[in-house]
C-alpha cells in the first residue's frame, strides 16, 4: 500500500518540453486543470500528496517519476539520460530527504530514468533505453541488493521507457503492449494484452486497489474492470503530447 505521493506543478515552459509524439504543443492552461485532477485522483486513492512548485527552467520537470526511485527501503536519485533534465535532480532532493533517511544516487557515466523501472514486489525490472544505460542499471542493481532487493535488465527497442508499454497491477497481473507481450521475462504474469491503438493506456497505475487509466481508452477500461479492479479515469491528453503518461507525473511510495 502507498501512503504518499510527490508531484510538481507544470511550468509555463511545458509547451517546449521533449517530445516524439507529434501530437502538437500542449495547452498550458488545460494541462494545469488536468494536473489538478490528477492530484485529486491520488487523494481519492488515499495518498497524502506533496505538491512542489513549478521549475521554470525545466520544461519536463512535472514528470517527477524520472528523477527519483522510491523503494520501501531507500530512495535513489537518478541521472536522467536526457541532458536537458539532469538539473532537475537537485530540485527533487529536498523533498526526498523529507521522507527518507537512506538516499543513494546514480553517478556518471551511468544514466537512469525511473520511467524505465517497474517494481514487482522486491524485484525491479530495468529497461535499457535511450534514457537508461547498462552502467546506470548496474549501479541501481547494486543499490537494490545492498538494501535486500533485486533487479534485472530488460532489452528494449520500440518504446521510450519501459513503463511506456507496461503497467503492473499487483496480484501478478500485468498490462502489456508491443514488444513486451513477447518478452520471455514477462510470460509468468497473467498478462492483459493491450492492442496498438490503445497502447498509451498500458501506462495505467495501480494505487491501493484502484487503477488510474488515461481517459479515452474504453477497451482497456473494460479489460481492467473484468480483472476485478476499480477504475479512475484521468485525462492527461496534454501530457501525452510530451510523451508523458500517468506514472510519470508522480512519485508514489
N, C-alpha and C positions, 0 to 999 in steps of 0.2 A: 504493500500500500504506500502511496505517496502522500506526503504532508505539505510540501512546499513547491512553489514554482518561482522562477525568476524570469521576468520579461523586460524588454527595453522598448520604450516608445519609438516609433518610426521617426526619422528626421526628415526634414524637407528635401534633403539631397537623395532621399529614397528613389526618386524618379530617375536618377542616374546610376542606379545600382547595377551590379553584374547580371548579365542575362544571356542565355542561349535560347530562350523560349520563343522569340519572335512573335510575341503577343501584344506588342506596343508598350508604351510607357504607362506605369501605374498612375492612377488618380490619387494624389496625396490625401485629399480630404476623405475620400472613400476608404482609403487604407486606414486612416485613423479610426473611422467608425468600425471597420472590420476588426481592427486590433482590440478595440474596447469590447466588442462582443466575444472575441477570443478569450479575453480576461474573464468575462462573465462565465464563459463555459468552464474555465479552470476552477472558478469559485464554486460553480454548481457541482463539480466533481469532488468538492471538499478540500481544495487546496488553498493554502494561505499564500497569496501572490505578492511578491516584492516587485514593484514597478520601478525600473531605472529610467533616468532621464535620457532623452534623445542625445545622440552624439552627432553633431552637425558635420563633422569632418569624415564620417564613415557611413557612406550610403547604405551599406548592407548590415549595419550594426544591430538592427532589430532581430536578426537571425542569431540569437544568442546561443543556440544549441551548439554551434560550430566551435565556439571558443573555450568551452569547458566541458568536462565529463564528470558528472556527479554520481559516484557509486555509493553503496551503503557504508563502505569502509574508508573512503578517501575521495578527494576531488582532484582532478587532473586538469591543469591549464594546458590548452593545446597550442599548436603552432600552425595556423592556417596555411594551406597551400596557395591561396590567392594572396599575392603580395599586398594588395590594397587593404586587406583585412587584418594584417598582422598587428597593427597598432591597437586593435580592439581589445587584445588580451589584457593590456594594462588596466583597462577600464572595467573589466569584469572581476578583477582580483579582490577588490574591497568587498563586493557582495559575497563572493565565495568564502572569504575568510570570516564573514559573519556567521556562517553556518558550519564551517569545517575547521578543525584544528590541524588535520593532516592534509596538506595540499602539495601535490607534486607538479612537475612541469616538463613538457616535451621541449627538448633542446635541438637546435640546428645541428646537422643538416636534416634532422627529422621534420617531416611535415605530417600534420594530423588535423583533420576536421571531424568533429564528433557527429556530424551528419553521416559519416561513414561507419558509425559504430552502433550495433544493435545488441542490447542487453537481453539475455535469456537466462534468468536465474543468476548464478555466479559466473556465467560464461559470456564473453563479449566477442561477437563476430566483427571483424575489422575489414572493411572493403578497401582494396588497393585501387585508387582512382587518380585522376589528375590533381586531386587535392590532398591525398594521403599517400605517402610512400612507404616502402618497406622499412626504412630506418625509423620512421615515426611509429609504425606498427610494432616493431621490435621493442622500442622504448616503452610503449604502452603495455605490451605483454609482460615485460619485466616488472613494471609498477604493479600491475594487477596481481602477479604471482607473489610479490612482496606482501600484499595485503590479503592473501588467501583466495584469490580469484584466478580466472584463467582467460586466455584469449586465443583466437586463431584468425588467420587471414583468409579473405575471400577474393580470388581474382575476379575482376570485372572489366567489361569493355564497352557497355552500352550506356550506363547510367552516370549522371553527375555524381551522386552519392549513393552509398549502399541503401540508405533508407528512402531514396527516391523510389525504389521499387519493392521495398519490404516494409511490413508492419507487424510486429509481434504482438498478439492479443492475449498473451498468457494462456494457460491451460493447454500448451503445446499446439496452439492454433496460430498459423502464420498466413498473413496476406502476402501474395507474391505476384509479380508480373514479369514479363520479358525474360531476360537471361536467367533470372533467379529461379524460375519454375523448373529449370533443368539442372540446377546445380546439385551435385551429389550431397553436399553438406546439409542441404535442407530437406532431403527426402524422408527423414524420420518424423517431420512435422505433419500434423493434419493441415494440409495446405488449401487455402481458399484462393483459387486462381482468378486473377483479375485480367480481363481482356485488354487489348491495346488501347481501345477507345476510352476505357475507364482507368487507364494506368496511373493517372495523377492521384487517384483515390487509394492506391496502395499505401501511400503515406498517411494512414489513419493511425490514431493514437489511443491506446488503452490507458485509462486513468481510473483506478479504483472501481472497476466494474463497468464503467461507461466507455464507449468508444467514440471519440471525436472523428467525424468523417467530413471531408470537404463537401460543401454544398454543390449539388448538381450531378450527382452520380447515383441514380436510383438503383441500378443493378448491384452496385457494391453495398448500398444500404440494405437491400433485400438479403444478400448473402450473409452479411454480418448479423442481421436480425435472426436469420434462420439458424445461425450458430449459437444463439441464445443471449446475445448482448443487447443492452440498452444503447440507443444511438443518440448522439447530439450532433446535428449538422452545424457547420461553421463556414460561413462564406469567406474565403481567402483568395478571391479572384485577383486582387491587386498584387498579392504576394507571389502568386503563381507566375505573374509576368516577370518576376525576378528569380525564377527557378526555386522559389521557396515554398515549403509545404507546412502542414500543421505542426509537425515535430520541430521544425527549425525555429519556431517563434518562442520557444520556452526551454528552460532547464527544469526538469521535474525530478524530485527526489524526496 
